[in-house]
Amino acid sequence: METQNKIALVTGGSRGLGKNAALKIASKGIDVIITYQSKKEEAEQTVKEIKEFGVNAAALQLNVADSTTFDAFFAEVKNVLKTVFNAEKFDFLINNAGVGIHASFAETTEEQFDTLVNIHYKGAFFLTQKALALLNDGSGIINVSSGLARFATPGYAAYAAMKGAMETLTKYQAKELGARGIRSNIIAPGAIETDFGGGVVRDNDQVNAGIAANTALGRVGLPDDIGGVIAFLCTEDARWINAQRIEASGGMFL
């Protein structure tokens, strides 16, 4: 009898860090469901690339900022698990989807705050809660924080505060879900060259050089530096890692 591949669900998996993580997870022989917000073609292209690793893949639309859609989303997940993966449940939830809003503490608007809290904290909180019924025992949750929760770089007060909240939540998830053998960890990337936040780290030479100068390994991070860490947490080799904040920043601001 064929053994069932494990299955990972990566939010925001059609581009940037999420796409890199999805591809690295696929390279470990794990099937992948990715979500995208609006760019369906991009998501379908990513699905094709994931399948090149010999695993199965699917893409579903999801707006993590709108928790009222989560029940309908998981009804879709359940259907896709059955029809595409011949499975009833999945094994890893990677809460990756996010946006960057750059504003000083003094100038952050309520609208900006609400957008950030809905995506980075409320969304991740309730998406994970609703996922529990479809997560296998012995599975894993991987949340995404930021180096900005450890060091303060002006302009990210609200964003970093949500990430700090996620770091605390990760410990509570690990404690409360441990009885089911579910692990919860959080990865904290440093500055990465993606289109995140308008691509400022990637496209602004001054910003890029400034970060490189404050990083022990002397350069800015790339998506390839992060995806493999997330993929590792989805493997049996990481089975005893739980409730940890793992920073992958090349040693920023040490």
C-alpha positions, -999 to +999 in steps of 0.1 A: +000+000+000+012+035-009+022+056+021+004+089+024+027+119+020+024+145+048+007+177+037+016+213+045-006+244+042+013+275+035-006+308+036+007+334+012+026+307-006+024+320-042+053+345-039+083+357-018+092+338+014+060+317+013+068+304-022+104+296-013+092+277+018+066+258-002+092+247-027+117+237+000+089+218+018+081+200-015+118+191-018+114+171+014+086+149-002+057+167+015+026+177-004+017+214-003-015+235-004-007+272-009-030+301-005-030+333-025-050+365-020-055+378-056-029+365-080-044+333-092-020+328-122+010+333-100-003+307-076-010+282-104+026+287-116+039+280-081+017+248-080+034+237-112+068+243-097+059+224-066+047+194-086+082+192-103+094+178-070+072+148-075+047+158-049+010+169-051+000+205-048-031+228-049-038+265-045-067+281-027-078+317-024-078+332+011-078+366+026-063+362+060-074+397+070-111+385+069-117+359+097-154+357+086-143+337+056-123+310+075-151+285+079-158+286+042-121+283+035-117+252+056-147+236+040-127+241+007-096+227+023-115+196+034-128+191-001-094+196-017-078+172+008-103+145-002-103+151-040-067+161-047-047+144-019-070+115-009-066+126+027-089+138+055-064+159+074-031+178+070+001+179+090+017+214+090+002+249+091+026+277+081+012+311+090+033+331+065+009+355+048+016+392+056+021+428+046+045+454+057+034+489+066+061+514+074+049+542+097+064+558+128+046+552+161+035+588+163+020+586+128+004+551+126-033+554+118-060+532+133-067+519+098-030+508+094-031+493+129-063+474+122-050+461+089-018+448+106-036+433+135-062+415+113-035+400+091-006+393+115-023+385+147-061+380+146-059+363+113-032+339+123-049+333+157-083+323+144-070+306+112-050+283+134-079+278+158-102+268+129-074+245+115-072+224+146-101+201+135-082+193+103-047+190+117-034+155+124-022+147+159+016+148+160+015+177+135+031+211+135+023+248+135+050+272+122+044+309+128+064+338+113+077+366+134+105+391+125+138+402+139+120+435+145+103+419+176+138+417+191+155+449+179+138+482+173+141+498+139+119+530+138+089+527+115+076+493+125+061+498+159+026+483+151+040+455+128+066+444+154+042+445+182+019+420+164+049+398+159+057+400+196+022+389+202+026+359+179+058+349+197+039+347+230+009+329+213+033+303+199+043+293+235+007+290+245-001+269+214+028+246+222+016+242+258-020+237+251-018+215+220+010+194+233-014+167+245-022+161+208+015+159+200+012+192+180+043+213+181+043+251+176+074+271+167+080+306+153+107+316+129+120+352+129+136+363+096+159+393+095+157+417+066+151+398+034+153+408-003+116+403-014+089+426-027+077+428+010+071+464+021+074+476-015+107+459-020+126+484+001+153+460+013+159+447-022+156+479-042+171+506-020+209+503-021+213+525+009+189+504+031+205+472+018+241+484+026+230+496+060+215+462+069+245+443+055+268+465+077+248+455+108+247+418+100+274+395+113+275+376+080+279+408+060+249+407+037+211+410+035+190+378+037+175+361+006+143+340+005+166+309+001+180+316+036+145+312+052+125+286+032+148+257+042+145+265+079+107+264+076+110+231+057+133+216+083+106+223+110+082+202+089+105+171+091+109+143+116+144+157+124+127+186+141+103+166+161+117+176+195+118+214+187+088+230+203+078+265+216+110+280+201+117+313+185+142+306+158+158+337+144+172+334+108+189+368+103+225+361+097+232+377+130+216+412+127+222+438+154+242+415+177 
